[in-house]
């Protein structure tokens, strides 16, 4: 189960499917979007789907609540979530958000992230008006219903904005006091790990090959994505894959790399901001045992 509708970050999966890497491992894999992105971890935990794509933030929250899911691989090594504003709006650092309207999706982490980056720049969230626009972040920004948005990705929404003649300024969260974290991770459930470890190992072997190929041949990755999902906008996803590919392996020795330090630092940050109901041990939320050597 994907985290969202098919887009550039899924191209490695589709390329693995197209090139027969799952079949070579003796696996028949059905890749599909969720009916509701909020259900991914529930469905995977229940075993309805063996694997899914989720967010490190959500995996940690699930882990704290006792949901039996674990991350197997980091798909994106750094946050994609960012604050965006229209160029010329004069919003280039967090303190510039004071006195402005900021579009949010409504998830609890939005406010915590805003509060954190504002504090890092000597600002206060009390001086910011948050506007819940749901998933319509970019339309709200381009329509000037809000002055900035949080939750959009520089590898997707910024490309759409530019193509519509409204380029944006981007603030990376990790530049303003938020710990570097894995945006998207590949997850499975405890039962799959315990009862079918070889299936997990084979699945990951195929996924890693798919993403390695996608980084090396981005045209083929785009073709595989578009073939699987014809509604994909190649003019957006082509540049998106080019921007995304470095995030897959930036600063790490191999695709999927995860560390306990990265998991724990972000878990501690979430706990300090009441985004976790209890302390979490990083080792309970992820494993690197199944990544190809």
TARA-V838250 format. One record per residue. N is the residue number from 1. RES is the residue in one small letter. OMEGA is omega in whole degrees, 0 to 359 (999 if undefined). Layout:
BEGIN
n = (N:N)
res = (RES:RES)
omega = (OMEGA:OMEGA)
END
This chain:
BEGIN
n = (1:2:3:4:5:6:7:8:9:10:11:12:13:14:15:16:17:18:19:20:21:22:23:24:25:26:27:28:29:30:31:32:33:34:35:36:37:38:39:40:41:42:43:44:45:46:47:48:49:50:51:52:53:54:55:56:57:58:59:60:61:62:63:64:65:66:67:68:69:70:71:72:73:74:75:76:77:78:79:80:81:82:83:84:85:86:87:88:89:90:91:92:93:94:95:96:97:98:99:100:101:102:103:104:105:106:107:108:109:110:111:112:113:114:115:116:117:118:119:120:121:122:123:124:125:126:127:128:129:130:131:132:133:134:135:136:137:138:139:140:141:142:143:144:145:146:147:148:149:150:151:152:153:154:155:156:157:158:159:160:161:162:163:164:165:166:167:168:169:170:171:172:173:174:175:176:177:178:179:180:181:182:183:184:185:186:187:188:189:190:191:192:193:194:195:196:197:198:199:200:201:202:203:204:205:206:207:208:209:210:211:212:213:214:215:216:217:218:219:220:221:222:223:224:225:226:227:228:229:230:231:232:233:234:235:236:237:238:239:240:241:242:243:244:245:246:247:248:249:250:251:252:253:254:255:256:257:258:259:260:261:262:263:264:265:266:267:268:269:270:271:272:273:274:275:276:277:278:279:280:281:282:283:284:285:286:287:288:289:290:291:292:293)
res = (x:x:x:x:x:x:x:x:x:x:x:x:x:x:x:x:x:x:x:x:x:x:x:x:x:x:x:x:x:x:x:x:x:x:x:x:x:x:x:x:x:x:x:x:x:x:x:x:x:x:x:x:x:x:x:x:x:x:x:x:x:x:x:x:x:x:x:x:x:x:x:x:x:x:x:x:x:x:x:x:x:x:x:x:x:x:x:x:x:x:x:x:x:x:x:x:x:x:x:x:x:x:x:x:x:x:x:x:x:x:x:x:x:x:x:x:x:x:x:x:x:x:x:x:x:x:x:x:x:x:x:x:x:x:x:x:x:x:x:x:x:x:x:x:x:x:x:x:x:x:x:x:x:x:x:x:x:x:x:x:x:x:x:x:x:x:x:x:x:x:x:x:x:x:x:x:x:x:x:x:x:x:x:x:x:x:x:x:x:x:x:x:x:x:x:x:x:x:x:x:x:x:x:x:x:x:x:x:x:x:x:x:x:x:x:x:x:x:x:x:x:x:x:x:x:x:x:x:x:x:x:x:x:x:x:x:x:x:x:x:x:x:x:x:x:x:x:x:x:x:x:x:x:x:x:x:x:x:x:x:x:x:x:x:x:x:x:x:x:x:x:x:x:x:x:x:x:x:x:x:x:x:x:x:x:x:x:x:x:x:x:x:x)
omega = (178:179:188:174:183:176:190:182:178:188:178:177:182:177:175:178:182:184:173:183:176:179:179:179:181:182:171:189:176:180:183:177:178:171:176:181:181:184:187:184:177:182:179:180:180:180:177:168:181:184:177:174:180:183:180:178:183:179:178:178:178:180:180:181:178:177:188:175:178:176:179:184:172:178:181:191:183:177:170:178:183:172:180:174:179:177:181:181:179:180:183:178:186:183:178:180:180:182:183:173:180:178:179:180:180:177:186:183:179:183:180:179:178:181:184:183:177:179:180:182:178:180:181:178:179:181:180:176:179:181:180:180:180:181:182:184:185:176:179:180:182:178:177:172:177:181:181:177:172:182:179:184:176:181:180:185:181:178:178:181:181:181:176:175:180:181:186:167:186:172:177:183:183:175:186:168:177:180:174:182:178:182:184:182:177:187:170:181:183:181:179:180:184:188:184:183:180:176:178:181:180:180:181:179:180:180:181:178:180:181:175:178:182:178:182:182:186:176:178:179:178:179:181:178:182:179:181:183:187:181:179:177:183:181:176:187:177:175:180:179:179:178:183:189:178:180:183:184:186:174:181:185:183:178:177:186:177:176:177:181:181:179:185:182:179:176:180:178:179:181:180:182:176:175:175:184:176:178:182:171:183:184:179:188:182:174:175:187:188:177:177:180:999)
END
